[in-house]
Amino acid sequence: MYQSLVRPINLLIVLILLQMACGLQPVSTPQSQIDISTNTPAIATPTARPTHTPTIVVPTPTLHFEIPATVSGKGILIGDIQWNSLPAVKSQVKVCSDFDTFRGCKGLEYSALTDEKGYFLIENVVPGDYTLLANLFGTSWYLYALEKVRVRADQTQFVDTFHLYKLDLLPIAPLNNKNIDVTQGNPTLEWQAYPDAAYYEITVNTFFKNDAIKQKVETNQFVLSDEIHLINCAYSWSISAYNQDGHQISQFKDKMQFNIINTGISCEIANPSPTDKAKLPQGNAQLSWDAHPLADYYIVYVVTEDDSFSIIMNKGGTKIEGSTTFDISDMPTGAYVWSVDAFDASNTQVATSGLLYFSIIAP
């Protein structure tokens, strides 16, 4: 039923690419206890110790190791990694001078392991702004900080505590791609209670709009009712667990999807014309579709086939009110793609035709 809903699926592919980029390849960690005071960064060039007296920023934490002197013109980074308000031992940490969520670490890159107290120390860092990343417990995933870390020459920089979470929170129902019949009652989302979880945050996404529901709950169940349109369509949900200090400690590894059925209303616009791969005579072409019961207005897109990605990015649309047709009789011959989306009075998207390819030919 949902295979024709091409545009949101393409957006999902973009999100998957983003997710894959954030899940950088894991770095193997030695089993022996590290000496954090002498740990060498992955790509730092060893340099002789300076003879001058370096500038040291007074640390706020009470450290259990001595701070080495900086190398002339370079800086030192010190910080701690925690999970569930406790030290994250032997966690892989990276800093990248050029980090992109699609391409990962670029430019300068340094790495270290946390010690038995959860602290890391990275020496000989070239001054500049860096993105801090920490590995999610032996997975291929790295969590990255939104704020940059600025490293200064001849200084030791202390980084705020970085809180990790795990990916071991498990759903109970509905399981992935489960069909939920609303004639049997409103859908109930349920997940396994997580140790030390003080509360949870639930996120439910409609097929078209992220974070349709995002709220705090203290139990491991949630009933969907009137917060979102429950129509025949695909939805996704995820849960994050938080401890009593307000730090996230776990979440679903992947968003779970379920399908609502038997509501009497679909999120697919019916009878779009021209249909996929149709051929229309030049000078007599028109787009049309059936009215959607929840629609207050429509957005119509029609572009050349080479420019189809602009529809995925919601560019070039025309708002249509009080009609279910769109005249394209003046368009020249060529290959085209079109789509129509339906929106309710609150400007929430409720349906789509997906992408439909057609040609205008000489009469």
Stockholm file with secondary structure:
# STOCKHOLM 1.0

chainA/1-363         MYQSLVRPINLLIVLILLQMACGLQPVSTPQSQIDISTNTPAIATPTARPTHTPTIVVPTPTLHFEIPATVSGKGILIGDIQWNSLPAVKSQVKVCSDFDTFRGCKGLEYSALTDEKGYFLIENVVPGDYTLLANLFGTSWYLYALEKVRVRADQTQFVDTFHLYKLDLLPIAPLNNKNIDVTQGNPTLEWQAYPDAAYYEITVNTFFKNDAIKQKVETNQFVLSDEIHLINCAYSWSISAYNQDGHQISQFKDKMQFNIINTGISCEIANPSPTDKAKLPQGNAQLSWDAHPLADYYIVYVVTEDDSFSIIMNKGGTKIEGSTTFDISDMPTGAYVWSVDAFDASNTQVATSGLLYFSIIAP
#=GR chainA/1-363 SS CCTTCHHHHHHHHHHHHHHHHHSCCCCCCCSSCCCTTTCCCSSCCCCCCCSSCCCCCCCSSCCSSCCCCCCTTCEEEEEEEEETTEECTTCEEEEEEEEETTTEEEEEEEEEECCTTSEEEEEEECSEEEEEEEECTTSSCEEECSSCEEECTTCEEECCCEEECBSCCCEEESCTTEEEEGGGCSCEEEECCCTTCSEEEEEEECSSSTTSEEEEESSSEEECCSSSCCCBEEEEEEEEEECTTSCEEEECSSCEEEEEECSSCBSBCSSCBSCTTEEEETTCCEEECCCCTTCSEEEEEEEEGGGTHHHHTTCSCEEECSCSEEECTTCCSEEEEEEEEEECTTSCEEEECCCEEEEEECC
#=GC SS_cons         CCTTCHHHHHHHHHHHHHHHHHSCCCCCCCSSCCCTTTCCCSSCCCCCCCSSCCCCCCCSSCCSSCCCCCCTTCEEEEEEEEETTEECTTCEEEEEEEEETTTEEEEEEEEEECCTTSEEEEEEECSEEEEEEEECTTSSCEEECSSCEEECTTCEEECCCEEECBSCCCEEESCTTEEEEGGGCSCEEEECCCTTCSEEEEEEECSSSTTSEEEEESSSEEECCSSSCCCBEEEEEEEEEECTTSCEEEECSSCEEEEEECSSCBSBCSSCBSCTTEEEETTCCEEECCCCTTCSEEEEEEEEGGGTHHHHTTCSCEEECSCSEEECTTCCSEEEEEEEEEECTTSCEEEECCCEEEEEECC
//
